[in-house]
Structures are given as structure tokens and as C-alpha cells.
């Protein structure tokens, strides 16, 4: 094919069936090689068509108790640089960005803030949908959903129901969780 891909990348592209050891080997593959393979697959399936969704990331809080080693964003509760936006301020920011850039999606991304209950997210999501019905909410990571479920002694489905999450998106939370 004119590409100098390693055997594991060739296997991923042309055979498709990968076992756990194959996947581990792909994690060790050269990033440029993986990018080249991704470009090849994109062109093979979609030609020269590239699309995007104009969106924004809403960092509603930087307070988090998880303290992931890779995260330079979080602040522990009580830290002088810690913040949590009010629902009104969060919505105001999204409205302003939509007015300026015409977004179609907002990624609601924060941390595990023990001060926030599910009511905060319910109010935030309802307010965003009321003000910006054309903007899809890509909201909360699986770990945030898991935290809310544990904190409120709810199932994942109950948390997602309370947030107004469409049923068809729920497999993503379950898939990433396990």
C-alpha cells in the first residue's frame, strides 16, 4: 500500500479483529504511525470530506476531590483558586459564545465537586435547553455520572433520567464505565 506501518497497525487496519494483547501493543505504537493510519482510514471511508461541530467547553467548576496525576486543571475544595459557576453565570457564558460563534454543542466538563448535588446539574441542563434549544448538551463524564449515582444512591439510569439524557446515549456511559 505504500505505507510503512508496523504489523500491529496493519492488522488493525486490514483484519479488524484485535485481542487484548493486540490492543496493548497498539497503545505502544508510534503516534505518527497511528495518525497516518487514521488518515488512511478516513480517506478510505469518507474521501476528502471533513466535518466539524462548532462547540465550546463549559468548565463549570475546577473543584475536584479525585486529584488525577495528569490533571493540572483541578483545585481541591477550599483552595484560593477554586471556583464553581452559578447556573446563571454558566448559562450566560454559553449564550455569549453561541451569539458570537453559533455553536451547536456544549461540553459540560468539570470535576468531582462534593458541594454540588444532582439539583445543580438538573437546573443547569434545563436552563441551557430553555435558552439554547438548538445546542446539544454533551454533559458530564462517566466518572461524574458515577459520582452522582453513588452520592444520591441512584442507578445510572435514574441519574441520566433526571438530567434529561436521551435513552440512545446511555450505552456510552455504561461502555466507558466498564
Backbone as JSON, one array per atom type, in Angstrom:
{
  "sequence": "XXXXXXXXXXXXXXXXXXXXXXXXXXXXXXXXXXXXXXXXXXXXXXXXXXXXXXXXXXXXXXXXXXXXXXXXXXXXXXXXXXXXXXXXXXXXXXXXXXXXXXXXXXXXXXXXXXXXXXXXXXXXXXXXXXXXXXXXXXXXXXXXXXXXXXXXXXXXXXXXXXXXXXXXXXXXXXXXXX",
  "N": [[0.8, -1.21, 0.0], [2.14, 1.15, 0.08], [2.57, 2.3, 2.49], [4.45, 2.33, 5.48], [3.7, 0.71, 7.78], [3.66, -0.76, 11.03], [3.42, -4.29, 11.89], [1.24, -4.64, 13.74], [-0.36, -2.39, 13.37], [-1.03, -2.71, 10.7], [-2.56, -5.05, 11.01], [-4.69, -4.06, 12.55], [-5.86, -2.31, 10.73], [-6.47, -3.85, 8.4], [-7.42, -6.39, 9.18], [-9.05, -6.07, 11.41], [-10.08, -7.56, 13.67], [-9.12, -7.61, 16.9], [-7.3, -8.72, 19.7], [-6.95, -8.56, 23.33], [-4.12, -8.36, 23.84], [-3.23, -7.4, 21.41], [-4.39, -4.88, 21.4], [-3.1, -3.71, 23.58], [-0.57, -3.62, 22.46], [-1.03, -1.77, 20.43], [-1.36, 0.53, 21.95], [1.25, 1.1, 22.52], [2.25, 1.83, 20.1], [3.76, 3.98, 17.63], [2.85, 7.38, 17.67], [2.69, 9.03, 15.38], [2.55, 7.13, 13.39], [0.07, 5.94, 13.99], [-1.55, 8.15, 13.52], [-1.17, 8.46, 10.77], [-2.32, 6.06, 9.87], [-4.94, 6.53, 10.72], [-5.63, 8.69, 9.1], [-5.49, 7.42, 6.6], [-7.63, 5.55, 6.87], [-9.77, 7.32, 7.21], [-9.81, 8.66, 4.74], [-10.29, 6.44, 3.11], [-12.88, 5.64, 3.85], [-14.39, 8.01, 3.75], [-13.48, 9.73, 1.81], [-12.38, 12.9, 0.73], [-13.81, 14.42, 2.5], [-14.32, 16.41, 5.27], [-15.66, 17.15, 8.39], [-17.01, 19.22, 11.02], [-18.14, 20.13, 14.31], [-19.25, 23.1, 15.56], [-18.42, 24.02, 18.76], [-18.3, 24.47, 22.36], [-16.41, 24.35, 25.4], [-17.62, 24.1, 28.56], [-16.4, 24.82, 31.49], [-17.56, 24.35, 34.38], [-16.82, 24.12, 37.01], [-13.77, 23.95, 38.85], [-13.23, 22.53, 41.01], [-12.3, 19.57, 42.54], [-12.14, 16.32, 43.93], [-10.75, 14.11, 43.2], [-8.09, 14.25, 42.23], [-6.41, 13.51, 39.97], [-3.33, 12.46, 38.59], [-2.54, 13.45, 36.1], [-3.92, 15.79, 35.7], [-3.86, 19.2, 35.49], [-5.68, 21.08, 35.96], [-7.58, 20.93, 38.08], [-8.64, 22.01, 41.39], [-8.39, 21.55, 44.88], [-11.16, 21.33, 47.23], [-11.82, 24.42, 48.87], [-9.46, 25.66, 48.11], [-7.65, 28.64, 47.21], [-7.85, 29.28, 44.46], [-10.0, 27.88, 43.6], [-13.15, 27.45, 41.97], [-16.67, 27.65, 41.31], [-19.13, 27.96, 38.98], [-22.17, 29.8, 39.11], [-25.43, 28.64, 38.14], [-26.7, 30.55, 36.57], [-24.52, 32.16, 35.7], [-23.04, 30.27, 34.25], [-24.83, 29.63, 32.17], [-25.05, 32.16, 31.01], [-22.47, 32.47, 29.96], [-22.4, 30.46, 27.99], [-24.46, 31.31, 26.3], [-23.36, 33.73, 25.41], [-21.1, 32.85, 23.94], [-22.4, 31.33, 22.0], [-23.84, 33.34, 20.71], [-21.77, 34.78, 19.57], [-20.3, 32.87, 18.03], [-22.02, 30.89, 17.07], [-22.57, 28.17, 18.1], [-23.13, 24.58, 18.21], [-23.02, 22.64, 20.06], [-22.38, 22.0, 23.5], [-19.89, 21.14, 25.69], [-20.1, 20.01, 28.8], [-18.03, 20.19, 31.34], [-16.3, 19.36, 34.22], [-15.36, 18.76, 37.51], [-15.16, 16.43, 40.23], [-16.98, 17.66, 42.41], [-17.72, 17.94, 45.69], [-19.56, 19.65, 46.78], [-21.6, 20.02, 45.02], [-24.79, 18.96, 44.2], [-27.09, 16.72, 42.55], [-29.13, 18.37, 41.83], [-28.03, 20.8, 41.0], [-27.0, 20.16, 38.46], [-29.32, 19.33, 37.15], [-30.77, 21.72, 37.11], [-28.97, 23.33, 35.65], [-28.84, 21.98, 33.13], [-31.53, 22.12, 32.3], [-31.87, 24.9, 32.15], [-29.99, 25.56, 30.16], [-31.1, 24.18, 27.94], [-33.55, 25.51, 27.75], [-32.82, 28.15, 27.09], [-31.17, 27.75, 24.87], [-32.18, 25.91, 22.7], [-31.27, 24.77, 20.33], [-28.73, 23.88, 20.81], [-26.82, 21.12, 21.5], [-26.31, 19.22, 24.45], [-23.45, 17.94, 25.64], [-22.89, 16.26, 28.11], [-21.3, 15.79, 31.15], [-18.92, 13.51, 32.38], [-18.32, 9.93, 32.44], [-17.3, 9.37, 35.01], [-18.29, 11.46, 36.52], [-21.04, 10.98, 36.35], [-21.1, 8.5, 37.63], [-20.24, 9.3, 40.2], [-22.38, 11.0, 40.98], [-24.45, 9.12, 41.01], [-23.64, 7.41, 43.09], [-23.48, 9.26, 45.24], [-26.14, 10.1, 45.52], [-27.43, 7.76, 45.82], [-28.54, 6.45, 43.57], [-29.46, 4.76, 40.54], [-27.55, 4.48, 37.49], [-29.24, 4.92, 35.34], [-31.33, 6.31, 36.58], [-30.02, 8.68, 37.32], [-29.33, 9.66, 34.77], [-31.9, 9.91, 33.68], [-32.91, 11.98, 35.31], [-31.39, 14.05, 34.44], [-32.3, 14.43, 31.95], [-31.26, 13.0, 29.82], [-31.05, 11.61, 26.6], [-32.28, 8.36, 25.86], [-30.91, 6.82, 23.94], [-28.24, 7.56, 24.17], [-27.19, 6.43, 26.42], [-25.78, 4.02, 26.49], [-23.19, 4.74, 26.11], [-22.18, 5.7, 28.56], [-22.28, 3.4, 30.13], [-20.59, 1.73, 28.62], [-18.11, 3.06, 28.76], [-17.67, 3.03, 31.46], [-17.15, 0.36, 32.11]],
  "CA": [[0.0, 0.0, 0.0], [2.99, 2.32, 0.1], [2.72, 2.76, 3.88], [5.38, 1.5, 6.25], [3.12, 0.5, 9.09], [4.09, -1.94, 11.78], [2.45, -5.4, 11.73], [0.03, -4.48, 14.55], [-1.2, -1.38, 12.73], [-1.57, -3.4, 9.52], [-3.61, -5.96, 11.48], [-5.84, -3.25, 12.96], [-6.49, -1.72, 9.54], [-6.96, -4.79, 7.38], [-8.11, -7.55, 9.74], [-10.11, -5.56, 12.27], [-10.28, -8.31, 14.92], [-7.96, -7.46, 17.78], [-7.42, -9.24, 21.05], [-6.41, -7.65, 24.37], [-2.68, -8.12, 23.66], [-3.09, -6.53, 20.24], [-4.75, -3.52, 21.81], [-1.98, -3.23, 24.39], [0.52, -3.3, 21.54], [-1.39, -0.52, 19.75], [-1.09, 1.63, 22.87], [2.69, 1.38, 22.46], [2.62, 2.19, 18.73], [4.18, 5.35, 17.36], [1.7, 8.24, 17.48], [2.65, 9.47, 13.98], [2.08, 5.98, 12.61], [-1.37, 5.84, 14.23], [-2.17, 9.27, 12.8], [-1.13, 8.11, 9.35], [-3.33, 5.02, 9.67], [-6.25, 7.17, 10.87], [-5.87, 9.46, 7.87], [-5.77, 6.44, 5.56], [-8.98, 5.02, 7.07], [-10.72, 8.4, 6.96], [-9.92, 8.85, 3.28], [-10.88, 5.23, 2.53], [-14.31, 5.59, 4.11], [-15.11, 9.28, 3.56], [-12.88, 10.56, 0.77], [-11.77, 14.14, 1.2], [-14.8, 15.17, 3.26], [-14.02, 16.61, 6.68], [-16.69, 17.98, 9.01], [-16.8, 19.55, 12.42], [-19.28, 20.71, 15.02], [-18.8, 24.23, 16.39], [-18.82, 23.79, 20.13], [-17.49, 25.1, 23.41], [-16.28, 23.58, 26.63], [-18.05, 24.85, 29.73], [-15.79, 24.35, 32.74], [-18.44, 24.93, 35.39], [-16.09, 24.12, 38.28], [-12.46, 23.3, 38.84], [-13.12, 21.83, 42.29], [-12.35, 18.13, 42.34], [-11.52, 15.56, 45.01], [-10.1, 12.93, 42.65], [-6.65, 14.54, 42.16], [-5.71, 12.71, 38.95], [-1.96, 12.94, 38.43], [-2.36, 14.11, 34.82], [-4.77, 16.97, 35.61], [-3.34, 20.46, 36.04], [-6.84, 21.97, 36.0], [-8.39, 20.86, 39.3], [-8.22, 22.57, 42.67], [-9.13, 20.89, 45.96], [-12.12, 22.22, 47.91], [-11.23, 25.41, 49.76], [-8.26, 26.27, 47.52], [-7.94, 30.03, 46.81], [-8.16, 29.38, 43.03], [-11.17, 27.04, 43.3], [-14.36, 28.17, 41.6], [-17.85, 26.97, 40.78], [-20.03, 28.95, 38.4], [-23.61, 29.67, 39.35], [-26.13, 28.21, 36.93], [-26.92, 31.75, 35.77], [-23.26, 32.55, 35.06], [-22.7, 29.23, 33.27], [-25.72, 29.82, 31.02], [-24.66, 33.43, 30.39], [-21.25, 32.23, 29.17], [-22.73, 29.67, 26.8], [-25.24, 32.19, 25.43], [-22.43, 34.69, 24.8], [-20.3, 32.16, 22.93], [-23.31, 30.99, 20.91], [-24.14, 34.58, 19.98], [-20.58, 35.19, 18.79], [-19.77, 31.85, 17.12], [-23.03, 29.98, 16.56], [-22.23, 26.79, 18.47], [-24.17, 23.55, 18.11], [-22.83, 21.69, 21.15], [-21.61, 22.46, 24.65], [-19.33, 20.07, 26.51], [-20.16, 20.41, 30.2], [-16.89, 19.46, 31.89], [-15.82, 19.91, 35.48], [-14.69, 17.79, 38.36], [-15.99, 15.82, 41.27], [-17.13, 18.71, 43.42], [-18.64, 17.4, 46.69], [-20.57, 20.65, 47.14], [-22.67, 20.06, 44.02], [-25.7, 17.84, 44.13], [-27.69, 16.5, 41.23], [-30.01, 19.5, 41.56], [-27.25, 21.78, 40.24], [-26.92, 19.72, 37.06], [-30.68, 19.37, 36.61], [-31.08, 23.13, 36.85], [-28.09, 23.79, 34.58], [-29.24, 21.4, 31.85], [-32.84, 22.68, 31.94], [-31.67, 26.29, 31.76], [-29.32, 25.57, 28.85], [-32.06, 23.77, 26.92], [-34.57, 26.55, 27.62], [-32.24, 29.32, 26.41], [-30.47, 27.36, 23.64], [-32.71, 24.61, 22.29], [-30.52, 24.25, 19.17], [-27.4, 23.46, 21.25], [-26.81, 19.81, 22.17], [-25.51, 19.15, 25.67], [-22.57, 16.78, 25.79], [-22.72, 16.59, 29.51], [-20.75, 15.0, 32.25], [-18.12, 12.32, 32.07], [-18.79, 8.76, 33.18], [-16.94, 9.42, 36.43], [-19.22, 12.4, 37.15], [-22.31, 10.25, 36.47], [-20.89, 7.5, 38.68], [-20.21, 10.02, 41.47], [-23.74, 11.42, 41.32], [-25.23, 7.91, 41.34], [-23.24, 6.98, 44.44], [-23.82, 10.29, 46.22], [-27.59, 10.19, 45.7], [-27.96, 6.4, 45.89], [-29.39, 6.29, 42.4], [-28.87, 3.99, 39.45], [-27.1, 5.33, 36.39], [-30.43, 5.29, 34.57], [-32.05, 7.35, 37.31], [-29.25, 9.93, 37.18], [-29.48, 10.13, 33.4], [-33.3, 10.36, 33.54], [-33.09, 13.26, 35.98], [-30.69, 15.07, 33.64], [-32.94, 14.54, 30.65], [-30.38, 12.4, 28.83], [-31.76, 10.7, 25.7], [-32.02, 6.95, 26.12], [-29.95, 6.26, 22.98], [-26.86, 7.89, 24.51], [-26.81, 5.84, 27.71], [-24.81, 2.94, 26.36], [-21.84, 5.31, 26.18], [-21.77, 5.74, 29.97], [-22.05, 2.03, 30.57], [-19.43, 1.21, 27.9], [-16.88, 3.66, 29.27], [-17.53, 2.64, 32.86], [-16.64, -0.99, 32.24]],
  "C": [[0.85, 1.27, 0.0], [3.2, 2.89, 1.49], [3.67, 1.8, 4.59], [4.87, 1.32, 7.66], [3.66, -0.77, 9.72], [3.04, -3.04, 11.6], [1.17, -5.21, 12.55], [-0.91, -3.44, 13.95], [-1.82, -1.96, 11.46], [-2.73, -4.31, 9.92], [-4.87, -5.18, 11.85], [-6.58, -2.71, 11.74], [-7.17, -2.78, 8.67], [-7.71, -6.0, 7.94], [-9.24, -7.15, 10.68], [-10.3, -6.26, 13.6], [-9.0, -8.22, 15.75], [-8.27, -8.04, 19.15], [-6.82, -8.26, 22.05], [-4.92, -7.37, 24.2], [-2.41, -7.23, 22.45], [-3.36, -5.08, 20.61], [-3.66, -2.92, 22.68], [-0.81, -2.83, 23.5], [0.23, -2.0, 20.78], [-1.15, 0.69, 20.65], [0.38, 2.03, 22.87], [3.16, 1.82, 21.08], [2.99, 3.67, 18.64], [2.96, 6.21, 17.03], [1.58, 8.72, 16.03], [2.15, 8.34, 13.08], [0.57, 5.81, 12.77], [-2.12, 6.96, 13.51], [-2.22, 9.02, 11.3], [-2.19, 7.06, 9.03], [-4.73, 5.61, 9.79], [-6.6, 7.98, 9.63], [-6.22, 8.52, 6.71], [-7.21, 5.93, 5.66], [-10.04, 6.1, 6.79], [-10.92, 8.59, 5.47], [-10.58, 7.64, 2.62], [-12.4, 5.24, 2.69], [-15.06, 6.87, 3.71], [-14.53, 10.17, 2.47], [-12.22, 11.78, 1.38], [-12.73, 15.01, 1.99], [-14.38, 15.22, 4.73], [-15.1, 17.52, 7.24], [-16.3, 18.3, 10.44], [-18.09, 20.1, 13.0], [-18.75, 21.89, 15.82], [-19.33, 24.04, 17.8], [-18.0, 24.61, 21.1], [-17.41, 24.13, 24.58], [-16.66, 24.51, 27.78], [-17.43, 24.2, 30.96], [-16.54, 25.03, 33.88], [-17.81, 24.96, 36.78], [-14.7, 23.54, 38.02], [-12.21, 22.58, 40.16], [-13.26, 20.33, 42.03], [-11.59, 17.44, 43.48], [-10.76, 14.33, 44.5], [-8.57, 13.08, 42.59], [-5.9, 13.62, 41.2], [-4.32, 13.31, 38.72], [-1.75, 13.72, 37.14], [-3.06, 15.46, 34.74], [-4.13, 18.18, 36.29], [-4.46, 21.46, 36.27], [-7.49, 22.05, 37.38], [-7.76, 21.64, 40.46], [-9.02, 21.85, 43.76], [-10.13, 21.87, 46.58], [-11.4, 23.16, 48.87], [-9.99, 26.09, 49.23], [-8.59, 27.7, 47.07], [-8.31, 30.19, 45.33], [-9.37, 28.53, 42.64], [-12.35, 27.92, 42.92], [-15.46, 27.2, 41.19], [-18.77, 28.06, 40.26], [-21.46, 28.72, 38.88], [-24.25, 29.19, 38.05], [-26.32, 29.41, 36.01], [-25.66, 32.17, 35.02], [-22.87, 31.55, 33.99], [-23.53, 29.42, 32.0], [-25.34, 31.1, 30.28], [-23.44, 33.24, 29.49], [-21.55, 31.46, 27.88], [-23.52, 30.52, 25.81], [-24.31, 33.17, 24.7], [-21.6, 34.03, 23.69], [-21.18, 31.77, 21.73], [-23.61, 32.22, 20.06], [-22.97, 34.97, 19.07], [-20.19, 34.18, 17.73], [-20.79, 30.88, 16.54], [-22.72, 28.51, 16.85], [-23.41, 25.86, 18.3], [-24.07, 22.53, 19.24], [-22.04, 22.36, 22.27], [-21.18, 21.23, 25.44], [-19.29, 20.6, 27.94], [-19.14, 19.56, 30.95], [-16.43, 20.12, 33.18], [-15.06, 18.85, 36.25], [-15.68, 17.17, 39.31], [-16.01, 16.78, 42.45], [-18.15, 18.24, 44.46], [-19.73, 18.38, 47.11], [-21.75, 20.67, 46.18], [-23.49, 18.79, 44.07], [-26.31, 17.73, 42.75], [-28.61, 17.66, 40.84], [-29.3, 20.59, 40.73], [-27.27, 21.43, 38.76], [-28.3, 19.72, 36.41], [-31.05, 20.8, 36.22], [-30.26, 23.67, 35.68], [-28.56, 23.27, 33.22], [-30.58, 21.95, 31.39], [-32.69, 24.12, 31.46], [-30.98, 26.4, 30.4], [-30.3, 25.22, 27.74], [-33.13, 24.83, 26.69], [-34.04, 27.74, 26.82], [-31.66, 28.98, 25.04], [-30.95, 26.0, 23.15], [-31.97, 23.97, 21.12], [-29.14, 23.71, 19.55], [-27.52, 22.12, 22.0], [-25.9, 19.88, 23.4], [-24.76, 17.84, 25.67], [-22.11, 16.88, 27.24], [-22.27, 15.46, 30.41], [-20.03, 13.74, 31.76], [-18.69, 11.13, 32.82], [-18.45, 8.82, 34.66], [-17.85, 10.39, 37.18], [-20.6, 11.74, 37.34], [-22.21, 9.22, 37.6], [-20.92, 8.17, 40.06], [-21.62, 10.43, 41.9], [-24.61, 10.23, 41.71], [-24.9, 7.44, 42.76], [-23.7, 7.98, 45.51], [-25.32, 10.3, 46.53], [-28.27, 8.83, 45.76], [-28.99, 6.15, 44.78], [-28.7, 5.35, 41.41], [-28.37, 4.96, 38.39], [-28.29, 5.81, 35.58], [-31.22, 6.4, 35.26], [-31.34, 8.7, 37.22], [-29.47, 10.5, 35.79], [-30.9, 10.61, 33.11], [-33.46, 11.76, 34.13], [-32.41, 14.39, 35.22], [-31.3, 15.25, 32.27], [-32.11, 13.97, 29.52], [-31.17, 11.47, 27.92], [-31.33, 9.25, 25.92], [-30.93, 6.4, 25.2], [-28.5, 6.58, 23.31], [-26.35, 7.14, 25.72], [-25.81, 4.71, 27.6], [-23.38, 3.48, 26.44], [-21.33, 5.32, 27.61], [-21.43, 4.34, 30.44], [-20.79, 1.47, 29.91], [-18.13, 1.76, 28.46], [-16.62, 3.24, 30.7], [-16.85, 1.28, 33.01], [-15.6, -1.27, 31.26]]
}
